[in-house]
Amino acid sequence: MNTPLTPSSIAAPFGAYSHGVMGPSGGRVIVTSGQLGLAPDGTCAAGVKAQAEQCFANIDAILAEARAGRDAVIRISAFVTRREDFPIYMAVRDAWLAEVAVKPASTLIIVTGFTRAEFEVEVEVTAVTQG
């Protein structure tokens, strides 16, 4: 079971995330590479929403391969290429986390670009499951 770390001595999170998350003692750590909006056939949909949804679908597949679910995620790091895309990305992230009781720590960074011009968002996660 993950434990949220949201001390009352600092400002509350302004979104659906925890300031920190402590995973279960003796757990297995799962770390994904940054996932892009690439479908299994190698195509990349246009737009941040579709690409973010694909990023999280890819992460679901990686977690399933490790016999883990979204509730094991303790940290999300995401990158978008334009400031105006951040609310779109966050809506997709929040929908992906809707059923997760302990929201993971989360960071969103605006970058100038990725390895291919069509990529608009990249997401990576860290998860911890029971040992």
N, C-alpha and C positions, 0 to 999 in steps of 0.2 A: 504494500500500500504506500503510495506517495503521500508526503506531508507537505502542505504549502508553507512557505516561509514569507510571511507578510507582516513584518514588525510594525507595531503601532507608532514607533518613533520616527518613521519616515512617511512621506505622502503615499496615500493609497494608489494602487495601480489605476490607470485611466482607461483600461480596456479589459478584455477577457483574458487575463494572464495573472500569474503570481510573480512577485518579485524574485522568489527563489523556490526551489522544490528539492526536497530531500527524498531520494529513492529508498527502497527497502534495504535493510541491512543484508549484506551478503548477496545482493542481486547481481544479475547478468547485465552488462552494459551493451547497448546496441547503438551504434553511431552510423548514420547514413551519410553518404556523400551528398553534395548539393544536387537536388533533383530539379530538372528543367521541365518545361511543358511538352516533353516528347512522349507521344503515344507509342504503344508497342511496335507499331509499323514504322516508326521513325519520323512520322509527320509531326508538325508543330502547329497547333491552332493559333489563330490570330487573337490578340487581346489578352490583357492581364487576367481577367476572370477565368477564361477557358484554360489558360496556361497554369494558373494557380490551382485550379481544380485537378488538372493532370498531375501537377507536382504532388499534391496530397494523395491522389490515387496511386502514384508510384510509391510513395511512402507507406501507404496501406499495404501494398504488395511486399515491400521489404520487411515490414513488421510481421506480416503473416508468415513469411519465410522463417522468421525467428520465433514463431509461435507467441507473438505478442500483439497487443492491440493499442489503440490510441491512448488508453488510460495509462500505459507504461511510459508515455512521452513526458520527459521532465524539462526539455528545452527545445525551442524552435528558433532557428536563425533564418531570416528571410532577407532577400535583396530584391529591390525593384529599381527600374531605371528612371522613373519620373515621380516626383513628389505627389502629383495628382493621382497616381495609381495606388497610393497607400491605403485609402479607404476601401477600394475595390478588393485589394488583397486581404485586408483585415476582415471584410465581410465573409470571404471564402474561408479564411482561417477560423473565424468564430463559428461558422456553420459546421466545419469539420470537427470542432471541439465541443459542439453543443451538448453531447451526452457524456462528456468527461467531467467528473466531479471536481477533481483537483486540476485546475488549469496550469499548464506548464509555464515556466519562465519563457519570455519571448523577446526577441530583438528584431527590429526591422531597420535595414540600412538602405539608403538610396545610393546607387552606384552609377557610373557613367556608361556601363555596358557589360556584355558577356561575350563569350567566344564566337557567337554568331549573332548577326544583327536582329534576327527575328525573335530571339529570346528576350523576354521582358521581365521575368520573375524567376527566382531560384529559391528553393527551400531545403533546409537540412534539419534533421532532428537528432536528439539524443534521447534514448529511452533506457529504462532500468526495469527489469522484471524480477520476480522472486527467484532466488538462487536455485 
